[in-house]
Amino acid sequence: MAPNVAAHDGLSTSDASSSFLLHHQPSTDATPTPTPTPPPSHHDQQPHPCHMQSSQLVAHDQYCLITQAELPVVDLGLLCHGDEAEMQKLVMAVKEWGFFEVANSCVPLKLLSEIEEQVSHVFALPFEAKIRAEPAAGSFHGYLARSSGEDGKMLQLSEALRLPLNPQHRSDMIIQLWHEGNEAFSSVVEEYIAAVETILLQLLKSLALGLGLDPLQFTHNLSNDANFSTLRMNIYNDSSQSSPTDLGLVAHSDASLLTILHQSSVDGLQIRKDDKWIAIKPRIGFFVVNVGDMLQVMTNDLLLSVVHRVVKTSNKCRSSVVFIKVTHPQFIVRPIPQLVSEHRPSQYLPFTADEYYTSMSSNRLLDGKSNLDRFRISPTLA
């Protein structure tokens, strides 16, 4: 469900460089000397070319935000029973939007409430405890805090915890946070991962079938041990010191096949479609799913990852949980032969998943899908 920070709240081309700044502002008693405010110039009085309500705009953005929209909805229950009409509905939703919502997932509302509660608990820990879980050298997983940035214009007032999908590695991280462990946290996280992984596998299977491919086409090389396979918890803090237009997560696309998002009732997710920012209203019990860069490559641009972001829309605290399971690092990513033809030649050079993630980590770019374009060999057909 492609807004350079917490990805979607997911694994983004912009947030993969692990150098998030741990933010600690020193206090000061000094009173700054007031600076006279110059009279407004003629240019200051000109309306923004995409003028809307001030709470709907982000400074220096070339795209306008339009009214909220509802994403296409697919019924997971029907997909599980092999309903061909629902498969085609899924394919059309992904082709037209790149984002969709999942209903009838069979994930209990109680579990969704419990995972939200655990998100609150972990970020309520003292800073000294959270920093014990900061990423080790070469690791994608760990605790991250976002600072306001040097120019003060694009604040990143959020925190994230990337938990490994590998059970032992996840247990080790939990011990870093709570020296004696936390059984309640561990149990809820384990149950949630199992539930959402079931959703991911069914969606990938249904997509493959809907495209006329082997049902295991997108799933047989997924790995819990991959460095970028993660359950990511995000919190966008309720700071009254920041503007309602501050970015909690800057524009990016995800590097996954599919990303599965559960979000709290506080809105903020926006997707870019037809050169517009569209706000997505959270709906209780629905998961938001979006196409990632890897699926775009494998489908030879038939399915496109979508640039998205998170914008602070109020002083309320927003939280989200993102599930990403990626391919084995040495898996060679290339367009699937059945989706390559004389009229639709291959758009990408073959590369390993590890090569892509390394490039993503070393190139912290602000231009949405710029990392994906590094591997392109011909103009886009989409």
Disulfide bonds with the S-S distance in Angstrom:
Cys50-Cys64 2.18
